[in-house]
Amino acid sequence: MDSPRHTADRTPLPLDYDYDYDYDVIIAGCGPTGAMLAAELRLHDVRVLVLEREAEPASSVRIVGLHMRSLELMDMRGLLDRVREHGRQRPARGFFAAIDKPVPQGLDSAHAYLLGIPQHVLVDLLEKHAVHLGALVRHGCAVAGLQQDEQGVSVESADGERLRARYFVGCDGGRSTVRKLLGVGFPGEPARNETLMGEMEVAVPQREIAEKTAEVRGVHHRFWLRPVGEGIYSVVVPAAGVGDRRTPPTLDEFRERLRAVAGTDFGVHSPRRLSRFGDATRLAERYRVGRVLLAGDAAHIHPPIGGQGLNLGLQDAFNLGWKLAAQIRGWAPGSLLDSYEAERRPVAEDVLDNTRAQTELLSPEPGPQAVRRLLTELMDVNEVNRRLIEKITAIGIRYDFGEGADPDLLGRRLPDIEVGQGRLHGLLRHARGLLLDRTGRLSVGGWADRVEHLADPTAAVDVPGLLLRPDGHVAWIGDDQQGLDARLSRWFGDPARA
């Protein structure tokens, strides 16, 4: 059954559009990345099917953190208020190697905080958002095989159904079936250390827990007991070795490790969720093979320190969604879809490197501890502290557009500035480009079906005009119509003919 038409995108389908495909895009995996990508594609009227291997949503209560850039992206699409209803805010501090310093001055974001939210709640919100826009989601439907040719991708599900799509995206996690079927290498380092993580009740007073935790964390930085509400604690403790991540630890294993590390098991009982994670670090050799692409954990895995993994996947989806939609709708410039890997893979490389560094700083060995003490001292300098927070929260990303016109702004995201119509993010709901024109002399011309034009001399930005991509990154700065037209062509294809 075809999805209902979403009318926000006024771009007509190309004249040679082929309706013989079952779908324009099939996505494997309905986690945060897959659900967000489906919604982004539906904003451009792309027919989307999401295949999710699990028949039922996860019942565990795993708390994840949305960092500043992800909160900004949620705000752009009108999702932030819904997400905040289910989350808990805490200051933007203590992210890098759990070194606790004050919130740095100069963070240029309207959302300079961390939002903790149960992962299953976030996934449910994003899936409902995608379905509301017209995406179809099938649970209990695993991908078993795929073949592609110059025209599209044939997908076989585990129950033998065959489907045909123009493109296919693997958002199916670190053990991605799609990546393996493609034969894409996943080089990196296997896990050397393992950590147990769970949520459970305890049988000792909060004051005793706080005192013991502060004492133990002076030596073991991969240890904490933190209240998460309703008498439940998040418990993290180093494991004795490296086991099979597919086999969750037992409560007795938690008790044993707590006694070994802290000298007490705190009377833990009534577990809600028990899991283990390692510090394996891997990056896919390629993000695209023909008409099949990878996003989220299917493309990169790393230790969870700093809480970057889920955010990295969401931001993959925002980068890929409008580009893949442009390809399907027939107006994408030739290199646009390739820019997804060109932009996002270096970002993943940087995340992998900073998690490697943070992991070393958690080691109780004398050498890493000496480096940790030095960095702790350096982070008293606001610029150092701010740079590390910007790195973890992704607000410091600058895509390399191969131009040096304004390195302080070009390629970077534009914060949620004030404009005559309220706030900037409110103008980006439908994932279209935006020309912010303070001169009143510029025009989007034949790109009006893909790019909004806001003539506003009062906009709170110190440039005459700028062009934003649908993901909020600055693609052009200036006041010259000819230069603007060149950048519109680069990012939004040929102008429409009258």
C-alpha positions as CSV (number, residue, x, y, z in Angstrom):
1,M,0.0,0.0,0.0
2,D,1.4,3.4,-1.0
3,S,2.0,5.9,1.8
4,P,-0.2,9.0,2.0
5,R,1.1,12.0,0.3
6,H,2.8,14.6,2.4
7,T,2.1,18.0,0.9
8,A,4.8,20.1,2.4
9,D,7.2,19.5,-0.5
10,R,5.9,21.1,-3.6
11,T,8.5,19.6,-5.9
12,P,6.9,17.6,-8.7
13,L,8.0,14.1,-9.3
14,P,10.3,13.7,-12.3
15,L,8.6,13.0,-15.6
16,D,10.4,9.6,-15.9
17,Y,9.5,8.5,-12.4
18,D,9.0,4.7,-12.3
19,Y,6.1,3.6,-10.2
20,D,7.0,-0.1,-10.8
21,Y,9.2,-0.1,-7.6
22,D,7.5,-1.3,-4.4
23,Y,9.1,1.6,-2.6
24,D,11.6,4.4,-3.3
25,V,13.7,3.5,-0.3
26,I,13.7,0.5,2.0
27,I,15.5,0.9,5.4
28,A,16.8,-2.0,7.5
29,G,16.4,-1.2,11.2
30,C,13.9,1.0,13.0
31,G,16.2,2.3,15.8
32,P,16.8,6.0,16.2
33,T,18.8,6.3,13.0
34,G,16.4,4.3,10.8
35,A,13.2,6.0,12.1
36,M,14.7,9.5,11.8
37,L,15.9,8.8,8.2
38,A,12.4,7.5,7.3
39,A,10.8,10.7,8.6
40,E,13.3,12.9,6.7
41,L,12.6,11.1,3.5
42,R,8.8,11.4,4.0
43,L,9.2,15.2,4.3
44,H,10.1,15.0,0.6
45,D,7.3,12.6,-0.4
46,V,9.6,9.6,-0.8
47,R,7.9,6.3,-0.4
48,V,9.6,4.5,2.5
49,L,9.4,1.1,4.1
50,V,11.3,0.3,7.3
51,L,12.0,-3.4,8.1
52,E,12.7,-4.0,11.8
53,R,14.1,-7.4,12.8
54,E,12.6,-7.3,16.3
55,A,8.9,-8.2,16.6
56,E,8.4,-6.2,19.8
57,P,10.0,-3.0,21.1
58,A,12.7,-3.3,23.7
59,S,11.3,-3.6,27.2
60,S,14.5,-2.4,29.0
61,V,14.8,1.1,30.3
62,R,18.1,2.3,28.9
63,I,18.7,6.0,29.4
64,V,20.4,7.7,26.5
65,G,21.5,11.4,26.2
66,L,20.7,13.8,23.4
67,H,23.5,16.3,23.0
68,M,23.2,19.9,21.8
69,R,23.4,19.3,18.0
70,S,20.8,16.6,18.1
71,L,18.5,18.8,20.2
72,E,18.9,21.5,17.6
73,L,18.0,19.1,14.8
74,M,14.9,17.9,16.7
75,D,14.0,21.6,17.2
76,M,14.3,22.2,13.4
77,R,11.7,19.5,12.7
78,G,9.3,20.5,15.5
79,L,10.1,17.4,17.6
80,L,11.9,18.9,20.6
81,D,8.9,19.8,22.8
82,R,7.6,16.2,22.5
83,V,11.0,14.7,23.3
84,R,11.6,17.0,26.2
85,E,8.3,15.9,27.8
86,H,9.9,12.5,28.4
87,G,13.4,13.6,29.3
88,R,15.4,15.1,32.1
89,Q,17.9,18.0,31.5
90,R,21.3,18.3,33.1
91,P,24.1,20.7,32.5
92,A,26.5,20.4,29.6
93,R,29.5,19.3,31.6
94,G,31.5,16.2,32.5
95,F,31.2,14.7,29.0
96,F,34.9,14.3,28.1
97,A,36.3,11.2,30.0
98,A,33.9,12.1,32.8
99,I,36.2,15.0,33.9
100,D,33.8,17.2,35.8
101,K,34.3,20.9,35.0
102,P,31.9,23.8,35.0
103,V,29.8,24.4,31.9
104,P,32.1,26.5,29.6
105,Q,31.3,30.0,28.7
106,G,30.5,30.8,25.0
107,L,28.4,27.8,24.0
108,D,26.4,29.2,21.1
109,S,23.4,27.0,21.3
110,A,19.9,27.6,22.6
111,H,20.0,24.1,24.0
112,A,23.2,24.0,26.0
113,Y,22.3,21.0,28.1
114,L,22.1,17.2,27.9
115,L,18.6,15.6,27.7
116,G,18.4,12.1,29.2
117,I,15.6,10.0,27.9
118,P,14.8,6.3,27.9
119,Q,15.9,4.9,24.5
120,H,12.7,3.0,23.9
121,V,10.7,6.1,24.4
122,L,12.8,8.1,22.0
123,V,12.6,5.3,19.4
124,D,8.8,5.1,19.8
125,L,8.5,8.9,19.4
126,L,10.6,8.9,16.2
127,E,8.8,5.9,14.7
128,K,5.4,7.5,15.4
129,H,6.7,10.7,13.8
130,A,7.8,8.8,10.7
131,V,4.5,6.9,10.5
132,H,2.5,10.1,10.9
133,L,4.4,11.5,7.9
134,G,3.5,8.3,5.9
135,A,6.3,5.9,6.3
136,L,5.5,2.2,6.7
137,V,7.2,0.1,9.4
138,R,7.1,-3.7,9.6
139,H,8.3,-5.3,12.8
140,G,9.5,-8.9,13.0
141,C,10.8,-8.7,9.4
142,A,14.6,-9.3,9.1
143,V,16.6,-8.8,5.9
144,A,18.0,-12.0,4.5
145,G,19.4,-11.0,1.2
146,L,19.8,-8.2,-1.3
147,Q,20.9,-7.8,-4.9
148,Q,21.3,-4.6,-6.8
149,D,21.7,-3.4,-10.4
150,E,21.8,-0.1,-12.2
151,Q,18.1,0.5,-11.7
152,G,17.5,-0.5,-8.1
153,V,17.8,-3.0,-5.3
154,S,16.0,-6.3,-4.7
155,V,15.5,-7.2,-1.1
156,E,14.6,-10.6,0.3
157,S,13.1,-10.8,3.8
158,A,13.7,-13.8,6.2
159,D,10.2,-15.0,5.5
160,G,10.9,-15.2,1.7
161,E,9.1,-12.0,0.6
162,R,10.8,-10.1,-2.3
163,L,10.7,-6.3,-2.5
164,R,12.1,-3.8,-5.0
165,A,13.3,-0.3,-4.2
166,R,15.3,2.4,-5.9
167,Y,17.7,2.6,-2.9
168,F,18.3,0.7,0.3
169,V,19.9,1.9,3.6
170,G,21.3,-0.3,6.3
171,C,20.6,1.2,9.8
172,D,20.7,-2.2,11.4
173,G,23.3,-1.8,14.1
174,G,26.9,-2.8,14.8
175,R,26.3,-6.4,13.7
176,S,24.7,-5.1,10.5
177,T,23.4,-7.8,8.1
178,V,23.4,-5.2,5.3
179,R,27.0,-4.4,5.7
180,K,27.9,-8.1,5.7
181,L,25.8,-8.8,2.6
182,L,27.6,-5.9,0.9
183,G,31.0,-7.3,1.8
184,V,32.1,-3.9,3.2
185,G,35.0,-4.2,5.6
186,F,34.7,-3.1,9.2
187,P,38.3,-2.6,10.4
188,G,39.3,-1.4,13.8
189,E,40.1,-2.7,17.2
190,P,38.3,-5.5,19.1
191,A,37.2,-5.0,22.6
192,R,39.9,-5.0,25.2
193,N,37.9,-4.1,28.2
194,E,34.3,-4.7,29.1
195,T,31.9,-2.9,31.4
196,L,28.6,-4.1,33.0
197,M,25.7,-1.7,32.9
198,G,22.3,-2.1,34.5
199,E,19.4,-0.5,36.2
200,M,18.3,-1.9,39.6
201,E,17.2,-1.1,43.1
202,V,19.7,-0.9,46.0
203,A,19.3,-1.6,49.8
204,V,21.6,1.1,51.3
205,P,20.9,4.8,51.9
206,Q,21.7,7.4,49.2
207,R,24.3,9.1,51.4
208,E,26.3,5.9,51.8
209,I,26.1,5.3,48.0
210,A,27.4,8.8,47.2
211,E,30.3,8.5,49.6
212,K,31.4,5.1,48.4
213,T,31.0,6.1,44.7
214,A,33.2,9.2,45.2
215,E,35.8,7.1,46.9
216,V,35.9,4.4,44.2
217,R,35.8,6.8,41.3
218,G,39.1,8.2,42.4
219,V,40.6,5.0,41.0
220,H,38.0,3.4,38.8
221,H,36.5,5.9,36.4
222,R,34.4,3.2,34.8
223,F,32.3,3.0,37.9
224,W,29.1,4.7,39.1
225,L,25.8,4.4,40.9
226,R,23.4,7.1,39.9
227,P,19.7,7.5,40.8
228,V,17.5,7.6,37.7
229,G,14.1,7.9,39.5
230,E,11.5,5.9,41.3
231,G,14.2,4.3,43.5
232,I,16.1,2.8,40.6
233,Y,19.9,3.3,40.1
234,S,22.0,3.1,37.0
235,V,24.9,0.9,37.9
236,V,28.2,0.7,35.9
237,V,31.1,-1.4,37.0
238,P,34.2,-2.8,35.2
239,A,33.8,-6.5,34.2
240,A,36.4,-9.2,35.0
241,G,37.1,-9.8,31.3
242,V,35.6,-9.7,27.8
243,G,32.6,-11.9,27.2
244,D,29.9,-12.4,24.6
245,R,27.9,-9.2,24.3
246,R,24.9,-11.1,23.1
247,T,24.7,-12.8,26.6
248,P,23.6,-10.4,29.2
249,P,25.3,-10.6,32.7
250,T,23.5,-12.0,35.7
251,L,22.6,-10.1,38.9
252,D,25.1,-12.3,40.7
253,E,27.8,-11.2,38.3
254,F,27.0,-7.6,39.1
255,R,27.2,-8.3,42.8
256,E,30.5,-10.1,42.4
257,R,32.1,-7.2,40.4
258,L,30.7,-4.6,42.8
259,R,32.3,-6.4,45.8
260,A,35.6,-6.7,43.9
261,V,35.7,-3.0,42.9
262,A,33.9,-1.2,45.7
263,G,34.1,-3.7,48.6
264,T,30.3,-3.9,48.8
265,D,27.4,-4.9,46.5
266,F,25.1,-2.2,47.9
267,G,22.4,-4.8,48.3
268,V,21.4,-4.5,44.6
269,H,18.2,-6.3,43.7
270,S,15.2,-6.3,41.4
271,P,17.1,-5.5,38.1
272,R,15.2,-3.7,35.3
273,R,17.9,-4.2,32.7
274,L,21.3,-5.9,32.6
275,S,23.8,-5.5,29.7
276,R,27.5,-5.4,28.9
277,F,29.4,-3.3,26.5
278,G,33.0,-3.3,25.3
279,D,35.4,-0.8,23.9
280,A,35.5,-2.2,20.3
281,T,36.1,0.6,17.8
282,R,35.4,0.0,14.1
283,L,34.6,2.1,11.0
284,A,33.1,0.8,7.8
285,E,35.5,1.1,4.8
286,R,32.7,2.6,2.7
287,Y,29.3,4.2,3.4
288,R,27.9,3.6,-0.1
289,V,28.0,0.7,-2.5
290,G,26.0,1.6,-5.6
291,R,22.4,2.0,-4.4
292,V,23.0,0.7,-0.9
293,L,24.1,3.0,1.9
294,L,25.0,2.5,5.6
295,A,24.2,4.8,8.5
296,G,24.4,4.8,12.3
297,D,26.0,1.9,14.1
298,A,26.0,-0.1,10.8
299,A,28.8,2.3,9.7
300,H,30.6,2.9,13.0
301,I,30.9,1.6,16.5
302,H,32.9,2.9,19.5
303,P,32.8,2.8,23.3
304,P,29.8,4.7,24.7
305,I,31.9,7.1,26.7
306,G,30.7,10.7,26.1
307,G,27.3,9.4,24.9
308,Q,28.0,10.1,21.2
309,G,26.9,7.0,19.4
310,L,23.1,7.6,19.2
311,N,23.7,11.2,18.4
312,L,26.2,10.4,15.6
313,G,23.5,8.1,14.0
314,L,20.8,10.7,14.2
315,Q,23.1,13.2,12.6
316,D,23.9,10.7,9.8
317,A,20.2,10.5,9.1
318,F,19.8,14.3,8.9
319,N,22.7,14.5,6.5
320,L,21.6,11.7,4.3
321,G,17.8,12.2,4.2
322,W,17.5,15.3,2.0
323,K,20.4,14.2,-0.3
324,L,18.8,10.8,-0.9
325,A,15.4,12.4,-1.4
326,A,16.9,14.8,-4.0
327,Q,18.4,11.8,-5.9
328,I,15.0,10.1,-6.0
329,R,13.1,13.3,-6.9
330,G,15.4,13.9,-9.8
331,W,17.0,17.3,-8.9
332,A,20.2,16.1,-7.2
333,P,23.5,17.4,-8.6
334,G,25.8,14.6,-9.7
335,S,28.0,14.5,-6.6
336,L,25.3,15.3,-3.9
337,L,24.7,11.7,-2.7
338,D,28.5,11.0,-2.6
339,S,28.9,14.0,-0.2
340,Y,27.1,12.0,2.5
341,E,30.1,9.8,2.9
342,A,32.6,12.6,2.2
343,E,31.1,14.6,5.1
344,R,30.0,12.1,7.6
345,R,32.8,9.6,7.6
346,P,35.4,12.1,8.7
347,V,33.0,13.1,11.5
348,A,32.9,9.4,12.6
349,E,36.7,9.1,12.4
350,D,36.9,12.1,14.8
351,V,34.4,10.5,17.2
352,L,36.3,7.2,17.2
353,D,39.5,9.0,17.9
354,N,38.1,11.0,20.8
355,T,36.5,7.9,22.4
356,R,39.9,6.1,22.1
357,A,41.5,9.0,23.9
358,Q,38.8,9.0,26.6
359,T,39.0,5.3,27.1
360,E,42.8,5.6,27.7
361,L,42.0,8.4,30.3
362,L,39.7,6.0,32.2
363,S,42.5,3.5,32.8
364,P,43.7,3.2,36.4
365,E,47.3,2.7,35.1
366,P,49.9,5.4,36.2
367,G,50.6,6.7,32.7
368,P,47.0,7.4,31.6
369,Q,46.3,8.8,35.1
370,A,49.1,11.3,34.7
371,V,47.7,12.4,31.4
372,R,44.3,12.7,32.9
373,R,45.6,14.9,35.7
374,L,47.3,17.2,33.1
375,L,44.2,17.4,31.0
376,T,42.1,18.1,34.1
377,E,44.3,21.1,34.8
378,L,44.2,22.3,31.2
379,M,40.4,22.2,31.2
380,D,40.4,25.0,33.7
381,V,41.1,27.1,30.6
382,N,37.7,27.9,29.3
383,E,38.7,27.6,25.6
384,V,40.0,24.1,26.2
385,N,36.9,23.1,28.1
386,R,34.6,24.6,25.5
387,R,36.5,23.0,22.6
388,L,36.1,19.5,24.1
389,I,32.4,20.1,24.9
390,E,31.8,21.3,21.3
391,K,33.6,18.2,20.0
392,I,31.4,15.8,22.1
393,T,28.2,17.6,21.4
394,A,28.9,18.0,17.6
395,I,28.2,21.8,17.5
396,G,31.8,22.3,16.5
397,I,31.5,20.3,13.2
398,R,32.5,22.1,10.0
399,Y,32.1,20.3,6.7
400,D,34.8,21.0,4.2
401,F,33.2,22.5,1.2
402,G,36.6,23.1,-0.5
403,E,36.2,26.9,-0.1
404,G,38.0,29.3,2.2
405,A,35.6,32.3,2.0
406,D,34.7,32.3,5.7
407,P,36.1,29.4,7.7
408,D,34.3,30.6,10.8
409,L,30.9,30.1,9.3
410,L,30.9,28.3,5.9
411,G,30.2,24.6,6.4
412,R,29.2,25.1,10.0
413,R,25.7,24.8,11.4
414,L,23.9,28.1,12.1
415,P,22.5,28.4,15.7
416,D,18.9,29.2,16.3
417,I,19.1,32.9,15.7
418,E,16.3,35.5,16.0
419,V,14.6,36.4,12.7
420,G,11.6,38.6,12.0
421,Q,9.3,35.6,12.0
422,G,10.5,34.4,15.4
423,R,13.3,31.8,15.5
424,L,15.3,30.4,12.6
425,H,14.7,26.7,13.5
426,G,10.9,27.3,13.1
427,L,11.6,27.9,9.3
428,L,13.2,24.5,8.7
429,R,10.3,22.2,9.5
430,H,10.0,20.8,6.0
431,A,13.7,20.0,5.3
432,R,14.0,22.6,2.6
433,G,16.9,25.0,1.9
434,L,16.7,28.5,3.2
435,L,18.1,31.8,1.8
436,L,18.4,34.3,4.6
437,D,18.6,37.6,2.8
438,R,19.3,40.8,4.8
439,T,19.8,42.9,1.6
440,G,16.4,42.4,0.1
441,R,18.0,42.1,-3.3
442,L,18.7,38.4,-3.6
443,S,16.5,35.7,-5.2
444,V,16.2,31.9,-5.2
445,G,14.8,32.1,-8.8
446,G,14.2,28.7,-10.3
447,W,15.0,27.0,-7.1
448,A,11.9,28.2,-5.3
449,D,10.5,24.7,-5.3
450,R,13.4,23.5,-3.1
451,V,14.6,26.6,-1.2
452,E,12.7,29.1,0.9
453,H,13.5,32.8,0.7
454,L,13.4,35.0,3.8
455,A,14.1,38.7,3.2
456,D,14.8,40.0,6.7
457,P,17.1,43.0,7.4
458,T,16.7,42.4,11.1
459,A,18.0,38.8,11.2
460,A,20.6,38.4,14.0
461,V,23.5,37.4,11.8
462,D,26.5,39.6,10.8
463,V,26.5,38.8,7.1
464,P,24.4,40.2,4.2
465,G,23.1,36.9,3.1
466,L,23.5,33.2,3.6
467,L,22.2,30.0,2.2
468,L,21.3,27.1,4.5
469,R,21.0,23.5,3.5
470,P,18.1,21.5,4.8
471,D,20.4,20.1,7.6
472,G,21.1,23.7,8.8
473,H,24.6,24.0,7.6
474,V,25.8,27.2,5.8
475,A,26.4,26.6,2.1
476,W,27.1,30.2,1.0
477,I,27.7,33.6,2.4
478,G,27.6,37.0,0.5
479,D,25.5,39.4,-1.4
480,D,26.3,38.5,-5.0
481,Q,23.5,36.9,-7.0
482,Q,25.8,35.2,-9.4
483,G,27.8,33.6,-6.6
484,L,24.5,32.6,-4.9
485,D,23.2,31.0,-8.1
486,A,26.4,28.9,-8.4
487,R,25.9,27.6,-4.9
488,L,22.3,26.9,-5.4
489,S,23.2,24.8,-8.5
490,R,25.9,23.0,-6.4
491,W,23.5,22.0,-3.6
492,F,20.1,22.0,-5.2
493,G,20.7,21.1,-8.9
494,D,19.5,22.8,-12.0
495,P,16.8,25.5,-11.6
496,A,13.3,24.6,-12.6
497,R,12.2,25.9,-16.0
498,A,9.1,28.1,-16.2
